[in-house]
Each structure stands twice: as structure tokens, then as C-alpha cells.
């Protein structure tokens, strides 16, 4: 059959085969099957998501810039002004050391993918945060969407739950939907799971509103929305409608509400995670991905230790150690770790030398991130920093490559172009590549 002869695979059901996108577009079968191009691409995205290794992401962000030498990349043989105030301890991986305040994380290192060579050039908090949340340097011309909003746009939600949730609230301007519709922005809890009296804002009906009245309000809302859409078509109206639909789904679905019910967890599990900011936020994250949330973004602590890095690390790292190790163990024993990609990031690292105030300053040239699950290699270390932790020594990893690899594991093509509010196509990730050495 020549390139220009009609395709006749549909004439013989016994030889039904998958056709290429080129064949679909060439012979017009998309229209013949009653599909628009949008429908077709949506089906392709759904198929890619089905084949993806990761079904959900938990992004643990440590704002301020945690020091790698005081956490995941200690330098025990360096001079004291480089080494810092802590000792290093062995982990489950031969030759791999962590800070002495990370004993539980050291015991689950065989489940982790440790990247010790991530690098970028942004030494300001807001610019580094933008890179780590969006995969882009900030621009005065356009606001890029956070990774969670891209996932929301591409994969949608499930089980009546919003696809993208922030714990406890949206942490920074770069965690939002950017040039995408506000409908793909995050759902914020509106409270901290570590609070004993925690409840999700607006997740239940007022006592005076019964189920019938609730349904009547929903019907009225639909009529009002239809009226306004007939008068004006705008992103703000569509986004408001989407948020209302999320709200109604959450209120009306017992399963959705239960995903936010931290009180349903046994006391033993709460104790394992730790009854503090780190532990309860991570436990909530596990409940949400277990319920069907695609992307959970949580923040813990403040790691901008220009002064007295020892005191800051001693105050915050033990709770992180307990909660993070519990999260990884819990996901693993529930059979969720292979399908949940957990990443620990910060906007940048800290300077190699201790400064005059016994702290460390901003340092984006090399720092460490932790990954786990989601089809990545367990018990591996990618890249390294030099002897002082000043520069990458082996396999420097760009933020673009990092983001492209995360999207790949979710079944999202990072080279795909999305339409900005000005109808301009923008790459999900610009210039990155999937790092196969990270993938199992």
C-alpha cells in the first residue's frame, strides 16, 4: 500500500490495529469517529497516564534553602569551617552518609533516590522558588504554572477530590496556576493538620442547610452560571464554576470528605509520624494521595539559616526525619510507594563555608534533593558535589531535566505546548530531557 492509498484497517475487525496519529489526521478518521482533535489528544493523554509509573506526587518543600552539609550531603573529612557543627552517620547504602539528626531517614535510604548535584543560578529566594515549583526562571512577561497546576490540567482529579492540594495553604506565588486558568489552581486546606482542632475550611454544610436545600442551591447555581455564560465568556467565570463544582463534590461525597479526616487515623500511626507540623502534614498528604489526589504540595519549616545554623537544624530536622521516614515506610507497606513519587526540595542550598555568624548563606550552584517511589531507582545516588560542596562534581542536573523527568514518570510529555492566556503556545518544560539513569 502506498503512502497515499486509503487506510482500510476498519474493514476487517479481525485485524483491528492501533493507527498512528498521522494516519488519523491524514484520512480524517478523527472526524469520522465523531472525535474532535481535542478529544483525540485528551484520549492520548489519558492513555499515557494509564501507562505512567507514578499516579500521584507528594512535594515536600523546605523553604529558605536547607544546607546539604547539615542534612543529606555531609562532608565529614572537610575542615571544620566546611564540615560544620554536626557528625555524619552511615545509612542503608554503603558509603552514603547523612547528618546525625537523620537516623530514621538513614534507615530508609535503600528506598530513596538521592540527587546530590542539582544546580541552577538563582540565589534569591523568590527566583529559586520559582525554578523549583515551575521549572522556569521567573519572567516579568509571564507567570508560569506550578507543577501541580500542570498535573491538574493534564490529568484532572479522581474520586471527587481536587487534583492539586496545598498543605496547609498555598505557600508562595509560584505554587499557583500561572498562565493557565484559575480552575487548575490548588485547593488549600485553610488550616494546619498539626492543630488539634483542625478541620478543612468549608468542607461541611452549615447545620441549617439540609440535603434538599443543598441540592436546590446547586440547581440554582447551574441556572445562574448558564445565564452569565450566555452573556460573557471568560476564564474567571469558568474558573469560578470549576471551583464551585469542586466544592459541591467535596461536600456531597462522603469518600472525598473522609480523605481529609485526619482523626480517622489510629493513634499508633499518628505517633509514628509525630504529632507536630512535619508529621501531621505528611500524614495528611498520604491520606490525600490514597484517596485520589494527583499532586500534594506541603511545606515544612524555615531553613534560611544565615545565623546559627546549628540551632536552626536542631530545632527542625528531627521532626522532619521522623515524619518523612514514616511517610516512606507507610506508603511502602500500603503498596503505594511504587505509584507515588515523593520529592523533597528547597529553592537552593547553602554556602560551603560557615560565615561569621555561624550560619551559611545562599548557594544555588549545587544542592541535594530527595526522590522516592514513582518508578525511580531505589537505593541510588545520582551525581555528586565536590569535596567542599561548592560545585557539582559528577552528573550536574538542571532544574529543567529534573522537571522533565518528574513529568515523564507521570505520563506527561514535558515538551508539550500549553496555551497561555494570550493564546501563545508555551512549553511545559523548555529544554529539559528525561534522565534515564534515575528510572528503574
C-alpha positions in Angstrom: 0.0 0.0 0.0 1.4 3.4 -1.0 1.6 6.3 1.3 -1.4 7.9 -0.4 -3.7 5.0 -0.6 -6.7 5.0 1.9 -6.3 3.1 5.1 -8.8 0.2 5.4 -8.0 -1.4 8.7 -11.5 -0.7 9.9 -12.9 -3.0 7.1 -11.7 -6.2 8.9 -12.5 -6.3 12.6 -10.3 -9.4 13.0 -7.3 -7.3 12.1 -8.2 -4.3 14.2 -5.0 -2.4 14.9 -3.9 0.8 16.6 -3.3 3.6 14.0 -0.8 6.4 14.3 -1.7 10.0 14.9 -0.5 10.7 11.4 -3.0 8.1 9.9 -5.8 9.6 12.0 -5.2 13.1 10.8 -4.4 12.1 7.2 -7.6 10.1 6.4 -9.9 12.2 8.6 -10.9 9.3 10.8 -10.9 11.6 13.9 -14.0 13.4 12.5 -15.4 10.2 11.1 -15.4 8.7 14.6 -17.2 11.7 16.0 -14.0 12.9 17.8 -12.6 16.4 17.8 -8.9 16.9 17.8 -9.2 18.0 21.4 -11.0 14.7 22.2 -8.3 12.8 20.4 -5.4 14.5 22.3 -7.3 14.0 25.5 -7.6 10.3 24.9 -3.8 10.2 24.1 -3.1 11.9 27.4 -5.4 9.5 29.3 -3.6 6.6 27.7 -0.2 8.0 28.7 -1.4 8.5 32.2 -2.6 4.9 32.4 0.9 3.7 31.4 2.7 6.1 33.8 4.7 4.7 36.7 3.6 7.5 39.0 -0.1 8.2 39.7 0.5 10.9 42.3 3.2 13.2 43.6 3.9 14.4 47.1 6.1 17.5 47.0 7.7 18.3 50.4 9.2 21.8 50.1 11.7 23.1 52.7 11.5 26.8 52.3 14.6 29.0 52.9 17.2 26.8 51.4 18.3 23.8 53.6 22.0 23.2 53.9 23.1 19.9 52.3 26.1 19.7 54.6 23.8 19.8 57.6 21.4 17.2 56.0 21.8 14.9 53.1 25.4 15.5 51.8 27.7 16.0 54.8 31.5 16.5 54.4 33.0 14.7 57.4 36.6 14.9 56.1 36.5 18.6 55.3 37.9 21.3 57.6 35.6 22.4 60.4 34.5 25.7 58.6 33.2 23.5 55.7 32.2 20.4 57.7 30.0 22.4 60.2 28.9 21.5 63.7 27.4 18.0 63.2 28.7 14.5 62.8 27.7 12.2 60.0 26.2 8.7 60.3 26.0 5.7 57.9 22.9 4.9 56.0 21.5 1.7 54.5 23.6 2.5 51.4 27.3 1.6 51.5 29.4 4.7 51.7 26.5 7.1 51.8 26.3 9.4 54.9 23.6 11.6 56.4 23.5 14.2 59.2 23.5 12.5 62.6 20.0 14.0 63.2 18.6 11.9 60.4 18.8 8.4 61.9 15.4 7.2 60.7 15.9 8.6 57.2 19.3 6.8 57.1 17.4 3.6 57.7 15.2 4.0 54.7 17.9 5.2 52.3 17.6 2.0 50.4 14.2 3.2 49.3 15.4 6.6 48.1 16.9 8.2 45.0 19.3 10.8 46.3 20.3 13.6 43.8 23.4 15.4 45.1 24.1 17.5 42.0 21.1 19.7 41.2 22.1 23.1 40.2 20.8 26.5 38.9 21.9 30.1 39.0 19.2 31.8 41.1 20.4 33.0 44.6 17.3 35.0 45.5 14.6 33.2 47.4 11.7 34.1 45.1 13.7 33.2 41.9 14.9 29.9 43.3 11.4 29.1 44.5 10.0 29.8 41.0 12.5 27.5 39.4 11.8 24.6 41.7 8.0 24.9 41.5 7.6 25.7 37.8 10.8 24.5 36.1 11.3 28.1 34.8 13.2 31.1 35.9 10.7 33.9 36.8 9.8 36.3 34.0 8.3 39.8 34.1 6.3 38.9 31.0 4.6 35.7 32.0 3.7 33.8 35.2 4.4 30.1 34.7 2.1 27.4 36.3 3.4 25.3 39.1 4.0 21.7 38.5 0.8 20.8 40.5 -1.3 23.0 38.2 0.2 21.4 35.1 -0.7 18.0 36.5 -4.2 19.2 37.3 -4.6 20.5 33.7 -3.2 17.3 32.1 -4.5 14.6 34.4 -7.5 16.0 36.2 -8.9 14.6 39.5 -10.5 11.4 40.7 -12.9 10.2 43.4 -14.5 13.7 43.7 -11.2 15.1 45.0 -9.4 18.1 43.7 -6.3 17.1 41.7 -4.0 19.6 43.3 -3.9 20.3 47.1 -1.6 22.5 49.2 -0.9 21.8 52.8 -1.6 23.8 54.9 -2.1 26.7 52.3 -0.8 27.9 49.0 2.8 28.5 50.1 4.1 31.1 47.6 3.0 33.0 44.4 4.7 30.3 42.3 2.5 27.5 43.5 -0.5 28.7 41.5 -1.9 28.2 38.0 0.2 30.9 36.3 -1.0 31.5 32.7 -3.4 28.6 32.9 -7.0 29.0 34.1 -7.6 29.6 37.8 -9.6 26.4 37.6 -6.3 24.5 37.7 -5.0 26.2 40.9 -4.6 24.4 44.2 -7.1 23.6 46.8 -5.8 24.9 50.1 -6.8 23.3 53.4 -7.2 26.6 55.1 -5.8 25.2 58.4 -2.9 23.2 59.7 -3.3 19.4 60.2 -1.0 19.7 63.2 -3.6 21.8 65.0 -5.7 19.6 67.4 -8.9 21.3 66.3 -8.0 21.2 62.6 -10.8 20.9 60.1 -10.8 21.7 56.4 -12.5 25.1 55.7 -15.9 24.9 54.1 -15.9 21.1 53.8 -19.2 20.6 55.6 -22.7 22.1 55.3 -24.0 24.6 57.8 -26.4 23.0 60.3 -29.3 24.9 58.9 -28.7 23.6 55.3 -30.2 20.1 54.8 -29.5 17.9 51.8 -32.6 19.0 49.9 -31.7 22.7 50.4 -28.2 21.9 49.3 -29.4 20.3 46.0 -31.7 23.3 45.4 -28.8 25.6 45.8 -26.8 23.6 43.3 -29.6 23.7 40.7 -29.9 27.5 41.2 -26.2 27.9 40.8 -26.3 25.9 37.5 -29.0 28.2 36.2 -27.2 31.4 37.2 -23.9 30.1 35.7 -25.7 29.3 32.4 -27.2 32.8 32.3 -23.9 34.6 32.8 -22.1 32.3 30.3 -24.6 33.3 27.7 -23.7 37.0 28.4 -20.0 36.7 28.6 -17.3 34.0 28.1 -14.4 34.5 30.4 -11.8 32.5 32.3 -12.9 33.9 35.6 -16.4 32.6 35.1 -15.2 29.2 34.0 -12.8 29.0 36.9 -15.5 30.0 39.4 -17.7 27.3 38.0 -14.9 24.7 38.4 -14.2 25.8 42.0 -17.9 25.6 42.8 -18.1 22.1 41.3 -15.1 21.1 43.4 -16.8 22.5 46.5 -20.1 20.7 45.8 -18.2 17.4 45.1 -16.3 17.7 48.3 -19.4 18.5 50.4 -21.6 15.8 48.8 -19.1 13.0 48.6 -18.5 11.1 51.9 -15.4 9.4 50.4 -13.9 12.8 49.5 -14.6 14.2 52.9 -13.1 11.2 54.6 -9.8 11.7 52.8 -9.4 14.9 54.8 -10.4 13.3 58.1 -7.1 13.0 59.9 -9.0 11.9 63.1 -9.7 8.6 61.4 -6.1 7.6 61.7 -5.1 5.3 64.6 -3.1 6.9 67.4 -0.3 4.5 66.6 0.1 5.9 63.1 -0.1 9.5 64.4 2.7 8.7 66.9 4.8 7.0 64.2 4.6 10.2 62.0 4.9 12.6 65.0 2.2 14.9 66.4 3.8 18.0 65.0 3.8 20.2 61.9 6.0 17.8 59.9 4.4 14.6 60.9 0.7 15.6 60.6 1.2 17.4 57.3 2.9 14.3 55.8 0.2 12.0 57.2 -2.4 14.2 55.6 -0.5 14.0 52.3 -0.6 10.2 52.5 -4.4 10.2 53.1 -4.9 12.5 50.1 -2.9 10.6 47.6 -4.5 7.4 48.9 -7.9 9.0 48.3 -7.1 10.0 44.7 -5.4 13.5 44.8 -2.8 13.7 42.0 -0.4 16.3 43.4 0.0 17.3 47.1 2.4 20.2 47.9 3.3 20.7 51.5 5.8 23.0 53.2 7.6 22.5 56.5 9.9 24.7 58.5 12.1 27.7 57.6 15.7 26.9 56.6 17.2 30.3 55.8 20.0 29.8 58.4 22.3 32.8 57.9 22.8 32.8 61.6 23.5 29.8 63.9 22.8 27.0 61.5 23.3 24.5 64.3 20.3 25.8 66.4 18.0 26.0 63.3 18.8 22.5 62.2 18.5 21.0 65.7 15.1 22.7 66.1 13.6 21.4 62.8 15.4 18.4 61.4 14.4 15.7 63.9 10.7 16.2 63.3 11.3 16.1 59.5 13.3 12.9 60.0 10.6 11.2 61.9 7.7 12.3 59.7 9.5 11.7 56.4 10.7 8.2 57.2 7.2 7.3 58.5 5.7 8.6 55.2 8.0 6.5 53.0 7.6 3.3 55.2 3.8 3.8 55.3 3.4 4.3 51.6 5.6 1.2 51.0 3.7 -1.1 53.3 0.4 0.0 51.8 1.7 -0.7 48.3 1.5 2.9 47.3 5.2 3.9 47.0 5.7 2.5 43.5 2.8 4.6 42.3 3.5 7.7 44.4 6.5 9.9 43.7 7.7 11.7 46.8 10.2 14.6 46.3 11.9 16.8 48.9 13.2 20.0 47.5 14.3 23.5 48.6 14.9 26.6 46.5 18.7 26.3 46.7 21.4 25.2 49.1 23.8 27.0 51.5 27.3 28.3 51.1 30.3 25.8 51.6 31.8 27.8 54.4 30.3 28.8 57.7 30.0 32.6 57.9 31.0 35.0 60.7 27.5 34.5 62.3 27.9 30.7 62.5 25.4 30.3 59.6 25.5 29.7 55.9 24.4 31.9 53.0 22.5 31.3 49.8 24.2 28.9 47.3 22.4 27.7 44.2 25.4 26.1 42.4 24.8 22.7 43.9 22.4 21.2 46.4 20.6 18.0 47.2 17.0 16.8 46.6 15.5 13.5 47.6 13.1 11.4 45.5 11.4 8.2 46.3 8.9 5.9 44.6 7.1 6.6 41.4 9.1 4.1 39.3 12.5 5.6 40.2 15.6 3.6 41.2 15.5 2.7 44.9 18.7 3.0 46.9 20.6 5.0 44.4 22.7 8.2 44.4 22.8 10.4 41.3 25.6 12.9 40.9 27.9 14.3 43.5 29.2 17.6 44.8 32.9 18.3 45.1 34.9 17.9 48.3 33.6 21.2 49.8 30.1 21.1 48.4 30.7 24.2 46.2 30.1 22.8 42.8 28.8 19.6 41.1 31.5 17.0 40.7 29.6 14.4 38.6 26.4 14.5 36.6 25.2 18.0 37.2 21.4 18.0 37.0 19.5 21.1 35.7 16.0 22.0 37.1 14.7 21.5 33.6 16.0 17.9 33.4 14.6 17.4 36.9 11.1 18.6 36.0 11.1 16.8 32.7 11.8 13.5 34.5 9.1 14.1 37.0 6.5 14.8 34.3 7.7 11.7 32.4 7.0 9.4 35.4 3.5 10.9 35.5 2.9 10.1 31.8 3.1 13.8 30.8 5.1 14.9 27.8 7.1 17.8 29.2 7.9 19.0 25.6 4.1 19.6 25.0 3.0 23.1 24.5 0.2 24.6 26.5 -1.8 27.7 25.5 -1.2 30.8 27.7 -3.9 33.4 28.4 -2.7 35.3 25.3 -3.1 32.3 23.1 0.6 31.8 22.9 2.0 28.2 23.0 4.4 27.7 25.9 6.4 24.5 26.5 5.6 22.7 29.8 9.4 22.5 30.2 11.8 24.3 28.0 15.0 22.5 27.0 15.0 19.6 29.5 15.5 15.9 29.0 14.4 12.8 30.8 17.3 11.4 32.9 17.0 7.7 32.3 19.6 6.9 34.9 17.1 7.9 37.6 14.4 5.5 36.3 14.2 1.9 37.5 
